[in-house]
Amino acid sequence: MSIEAIKLRMEQVGLTRKALEAAIGSESRMSEILNRHRPLTLGMIRKLHARFGIPLENLLGEDETA
């Protein structure tokens, strides 16, 4: 759910991957997160919520990768 919430917010407000780097980290780290190769950290979740208004419950939700 958390990755979908990020992608939805990107669509809704026209966020670019570059804009997300401030909350997630480097371009490669951001790519790993969005491609589900690395989980979000608590710090990333807090920044995404504070900067982009993504609801915490959506960011804390489990991704369906299994």
C-alpha positions as CSV (number, residue, x, y, z in Angstrom):
1,M,0.0,0.0,0.0
2,S,2.7,2.5,0.8
3,I,4.3,2.5,-2.6
4,E,0.9,3.0,-4.3
5,A,0.2,5.9,-1.9
6,I,3.5,7.5,-2.9
7,K,2.8,7.0,-6.6
8,L,-0.8,8.3,-6.3
9,R,0.4,11.5,-4.5
10,M,3.0,11.9,-7.3
11,E,0.2,11.8,-9.9
12,Q,-2.2,14.0,-7.8
13,V,0.2,16.9,-7.3
14,G,2.7,16.4,-10.1
15,L,5.6,15.4,-8.0
16,T,8.7,14.3,-9.8
17,R,11.1,11.6,-8.7
18,K,13.6,14.4,-8.1
19,A,11.2,16.0,-5.6
20,L,11.0,12.8,-3.6
21,E,14.8,12.5,-3.3
22,A,14.7,15.0,-0.4
23,A,12.6,12.6,1.6
24,I,13.9,9.3,0.4
25,G,17.5,9.9,-0.3
26,S,19.6,9.4,-3.5
27,E,18.2,8.6,-6.9
28,S,19.3,5.0,-6.6
29,R,17.7,4.6,-3.1
30,M,14.5,6.1,-4.4
31,S,14.4,3.7,-7.3
32,E,15.0,0.8,-4.9
33,I,12.0,2.0,-2.8
34,L,9.6,2.5,-5.7
35,N,10.6,-0.8,-7.2
36,R,10.1,-2.6,-3.8
37,H,13.6,-3.7,-3.5
38,R,14.1,-1.8,-0.2
39,P,11.5,-0.9,2.5
40,L,10.7,2.6,3.7
41,T,12.4,3.5,6.9
42,L,10.6,5.3,9.7
43,G,12.5,8.5,8.9
44,M,11.4,8.3,5.3
45,I,7.8,7.7,6.3
46,R,7.9,10.8,8.6
47,K,9.4,13.0,5.8
48,L,7.0,11.8,3.2
49,H,4.1,12.5,5.5
50,A,5.3,16.0,6.6
51,R,6.5,17.2,3.1
52,F,3.9,15.7,0.8
53,G,0.9,15.1,3.1
54,I,0.7,11.4,2.4
55,P,-1.4,9.9,5.3
56,L,0.7,7.9,7.8
57,E,-1.7,5.0,7.7
58,N,-1.1,4.6,4.0
59,L,2.7,4.8,4.4
60,L,2.7,2.3,7.3
61,G,0.6,-0.2,5.4
62,E,2.0,-3.5,4.3
63,D,3.0,-3.8,0.7
64,E,1.7,-6.9,-1.1
65,T,5.0,-8.3,-2.4
66,A,4.6,-11.8,-1.2
